[in-house]
């Protein structure tokens, strides 16, 4: 699954404005993923999950909670 940078920018801005948390966006041949400099709060992760759920996507958060990627499209 891939998303456009305009969409990612909305999430990045929301996380910075609401939680003072910087989200890194990695876009390479192998796919897209997102990462944080430090472990974010549960509220930040929930916001990211809800953001993508609203677009019918499910994310997979790493065990250490420092990164995530879009796992699959949710059938609406």
C-alpha positions as CSV (number, residue, x, y, z in Angstrom):
1,X,0.0,0.0,0.0
2,X,1.2,3.5,-0.8
3,X,0.0,6.9,0.0
4,X,0.7,10.3,-1.5
5,X,3.0,12.7,0.4
6,X,0.1,15.3,0.6
7,X,-1.8,12.8,2.7
8,X,1.3,12.0,4.8
9,X,1.9,15.7,5.4
10,X,-1.6,16.0,7.0
11,X,-0.7,13.3,9.5
12,X,2.8,14.7,10.1
13,X,1.3,18.1,10.9
14,X,-1.5,16.7,13.1
15,X,1.1,14.8,15.2
16,X,3.3,17.8,15.5
17,X,0.6,20.2,16.3
18,X,-1.4,18.0,18.7
19,X,1.3,15.9,20.3
20,X,4.6,17.7,19.6
21,X,5.8,14.4,17.9
22,X,7.8,14.3,14.7
23,X,6.9,11.6,12.2
24,X,9.5,10.5,9.6
25,X,8.2,9.2,6.3
26,X,10.4,6.8,4.3
27,X,9.5,6.2,0.7
28,X,11.8,3.8,-1.2
29,X,11.6,1.1,-3.8
30,X,10.9,-1.5,-1.1
31,X,7.8,0.4,0.1
32,X,6.8,3.1,2.5
33,X,7.1,3.2,6.2
34,X,7.0,5.7,9.1
35,X,9.2,6.1,12.1
36,X,9.6,8.1,15.3
37,X,12.8,9.3,17.0
38,X,11.6,8.0,20.3
39,X,8.7,5.8,21.5
40,X,5.5,7.8,21.1
41,X,2.6,7.9,23.5
42,X,-0.2,5.5,23.0
43,X,-2.4,8.5,22.0
44,X,0.0,9.2,19.1
45,X,-0.2,5.6,17.9
46,X,-4.0,5.6,18.3
47,X,-4.2,8.8,16.3
48,X,-2.1,7.3,13.4
49,X,-4.3,4.1,13.5
50,X,-7.5,6.2,13.3
51,X,-6.0,8.5,10.6
52,X,-5.4,5.5,8.3
53,X,-8.6,3.7,9.4
54,X,-10.6,6.7,8.1
55,X,-9.0,6.0,4.7
56,X,-9.8,2.3,5.0
57,X,-6.3,1.2,5.8
58,X,-4.9,-0.8,8.7
59,X,-1.4,-0.2,10.0
60,X,1.1,-2.6,11.5
61,X,3.1,-1.1,14.4
62,X,6.5,-2.6,15.3
63,X,7.0,-4.3,18.6
64,X,9.2,-1.5,19.8
65,X,6.6,1.1,18.7
66,X,9.2,3.1,16.8
67,X,7.8,2.4,13.4
68,X,4.8,1.3,11.4
69,X,3.7,0.6,7.9
70,X,0.4,0.3,6.1
71,X,-0.5,-3.3,6.3
72,X,-3.7,-3.7,4.2
73,X,-6.8,-2.2,2.8
74,X,-9.9,-2.6,4.9
75,X,-12.9,-3.7,3.0
76,X,-15.6,-1.0,3.6
